[in-house]
Amino acid sequence: MPLHAISYAAKVWGVSVYTARRLLDGGFVKSVTVAGRRLISNDEIERVEREGAGKPRSRRGKRPHTTRGLSA
């Protein structure tokens, strides 16, 4: 079972390293600690990629921001 750094996983998922760390800290992604480094298994990287946990959410159907009550 190959293990990868968080930066590699972030690159595969198409997100920043900060976002990848948030996924780890939030419990969405499992990791192991080896010699003080948090590493992610190849299977876990593929699982998250399949499920799309790192993909941005769509804004479709959301109301646009308005400035109610303010006049120009």
ZIZIKA-V750755 format. One record per residue. RES is the residue in one small letter. PSI is psi in degrees with one decimal (none if undefined). Layout:
{{RES/PSI} {RES/PSI}}
This chain:
{{m/105.1} {p/143.6} {l/144.2} {h/155.1} {a/160.4} {i/-36.6} {s/-36.9} {y/-45.6} {a/-42.2} {a/-40.7} {k/-42.4} {v/-42.2} {w/-15.0} {g/31.8} {v/171.2} {s/163.1} {v/-36.7} {y/-45.4} {t/-40.5} {a/-41.4} {r/-38.3} {r/-38.2} {l/-39.2} {l/-47.5} {d/-30.7} {g/-5.8} {g/8.3} {f/-23.5} {v/135.1} {k/142.7} {s/167.1} {v/153.0} {t/122.8} {v/119.0} {a/40.0} {g/2.4} {r/136.0} {r/122.7} {l/151.6} {i/134.5} {s/155.6} {n/-39.9} {d/-40.4} {e/-38.1} {i/-44.6} {e/-38.5} {r/-46.7} {v/-38.3} {e/-42.1} {r/-45.6} {e/-17.3} {g/29.7} {a/-24.7} {g/-2.6} {k/145.3} {p/148.9} {r/149.7} {s/144.2} {r/6.3} {r/134.3} {g/-6.0} {k/144.7} {r/141.8} {p/154.7} {h/131.3} {t/161.1} {t/76.8} {r/138.3} {g/-4.6} {l/133.9} {s/153.5} {a/none}}
